[in-house]
């Protein structure tokens, strides 16, 4: 089926002008990928040496994931945006199927007390990463098909939650609270951009805050994390251990860091140093300056993704615009939560840092998302999309053609 939807020409990779992509966006993400490979090599060396006898074991696996991810990026760029729109409901069904499979004993793999992975030999697939992408694609199609209903009626506003709430329930059963928050946050942002009134949006936010409060109260370990992160030093060698070690890493880094490869915290002091807390190791080795430059890179690619959505919107390619906005919000949510956890502003959550953390599913999906964004930008720049929704000119201000 996949070969029937791939169209190598024309595409951003093969066009009349050769490779025709948004190079600033591509360069920013490639820079993050390169930085991630360097930091994974450094942060995982001690763990890899003990677990496999090879200090480069994690780096080698991460490099394989990068190659697969870049291949997925290239394939995604060759699939027309209209194809993603047409297959959105199939992707949603596939996401539900994967999230159910991961909960089946013998199919799902348990790691650190959570059933979030499906094992394929030496590799694990994390369905929640795939589900977040597919939800964005499905919801973008819904906003196009039901735009008047979404804007004017309560039913159009509530219908997406008939799909989103069961999916959130499946994620919470793993449990994967972080992925649930990111997915629901991106969906809420897309609904707001789709024209949901301020009153209904405010009600949704209030209900979401109430749901988070109930979920935190429902599980003792979540309440413990919430209490601990406010003062991790009160239980430095217990529930606050991971956060205190992360903060020590930031303190040791000072302005310019201790030097690449010279982290002490990665030597079994800081748990998950190459996955959820790779930013802490980066701060220790590269200092405040390196950390701020990395945050600047994340800020650049996130804003660029929003601009791609805006350019698609101006070109009246509204499905592509909503997808771009949704992907941008997914990235922004994960970046804010991961860095917020690392610096102690948020309770500890197992959420990877896009393009940077070790994790095959996250890395491949981030690269596929990049390919989709590049395809949306290319189609909007070349006026290749079709207008699927009935928007009035009053919905968009008159502006001169955008510059790239």
Buried (B, 14 or more C-beta within 10 A) or exposed (E): EEEEBBEEEBBBBBBEEEEBBBEEBBBBBBBBBEBBBBBBBBBBBBBBBEEEEEBBBBBEBBBEBBEBBBBBBBBBBBBBBBBBBEBBBEBBEBBBEBBBEBBEEEEBBEEEEBBBBBBEEEBBBBBBBBBBBBBBBBBBBBBBBBBEBBBEEEEBBEBBBEBBEEBBEBBBEBBBBBBBBBBBBBBBBBBBBBBBBEEBBEBBEEEBEEBBEEBBEEEEEBEBBBBBBEEBEEBEEEBBBBBBBBBBBBEBBEEEBBEBEEBEBBEEBBBBBBBBBBBBBBBBBBBBEBBEEBEEBBBBBBEBBBBBBBBBBBBBBBBBBBBBBBBBBBBBBBBBBBBBBBBBEBBBBBBBBBBBBBBBBBBBBBBBBBBBBBBBBBBBBBEBBEEBBEBEEEEEEEEEEEEE
